[in-house]
Amino acid sequence: MAEAAEVRGFWQRLGLPGLVDVHTHFMPERVLRKVWDYFDGLGPLTGGVEWPITYRADEDERLAVIRGFGVRAFTAMLYPHKAGMAQWLNSWAVDFARRTPDCLHTATLFPEPGVETYVREAVDSGARVFKAHVQVGAYDPGDQLLDPVWGLLAEARVPVVIHCGSGPSPGKHTGPGPIAHVLARHPRLRLVVAHMGMSEYEDFLDLAERYGEVRLDTTMAFTDFSERLAPFPREARPRLAGLGDRVLLGTDFPNIPYPYVHQLHALERLGLGDDWLRAVCHENGARLFKIAPEVAPDTGPA
């Protein structure tokens, strides 16, 4: 309750109707618990850093928490780590979207035979955002199996939140190079680079400045936790102001090792002003996903 009041006070001070968080994780419970087990085990993808899950609770409680924060729209970032999972995850996501109207219907993909078919089915069923995880999936985003998929998603104008940076631990296909090749072929693809491209921040800022449909989400960036591991360069902060219409709030809820409100405070202490905060925390996401003011009523405590 105390944190909810603090989060709500943040966006109320800015005159916002709430928050739009483009990077939150909801997935089948047994899958999510395996993700938590991985974080508990300090595997390579955590960089070997202790990573306590702050919001370790069942689905109903997690939904109550994020709604209590006043998050008007959020996502179900789910992703496969191997072939044969994506279509099953997408089927689960259809049901979750139906019973969770404030969650943007999320889908995923993997470079495998049939990927174009099930991605088209997901788009036709109303998917509003896709999640791609190059690091966990250990695949090249330029894989020829994905080329028609990127074209399909660019044509449909469906955003893709993609973890393609090398933080917290680099993979064979992470970094700006592989995704730059995809953008050269599909310049209208609406990519949202997760974690601001951590840790190659400036390279991904370059891509956002070069391609008008590339955006970046703030997930974990600028927080005390990430600044210890991969600090955002101070000299690049003015570029954040210049891209103020294409930076989106993301948090990684519930899989974060600190309170949700800390992400908001980390953005505020950048000193880029209230207009920038309003754009990042609500307006950019609301515009991208066409979220009307009357959608998602206030359900949390004041």
Buried (B, 14 or more C-beta within 10 A) or exposed (E): EEBBBBBBBBBBEBEBBBBBBBBBBBBBEEBBEEBBEBBBEEEEBBBEEEBEBBBBEEBEEBBBBBBBBBBBBBBBBBBBBEBEBBBEBBBBBBEBBEEBEBBBBBBBBBBBEEBBEBBBBBBEBEBBBBBBBBBBBEBBBBBEBBBEBBBBBBEBEBBBBBBBBBBBBBBEBBBBEBBBEBBEEBEBBBBBBBBBBBBBBBBBBBBBEEBEBBBBBBBBBBBEBBEEBBEBEEEEEEBBBEBBBBBBBBBBBBBBBBBBBBBBBBBBEBEBEEEBBBBBBBBBBBEBBEBEEEBBEEBBEE
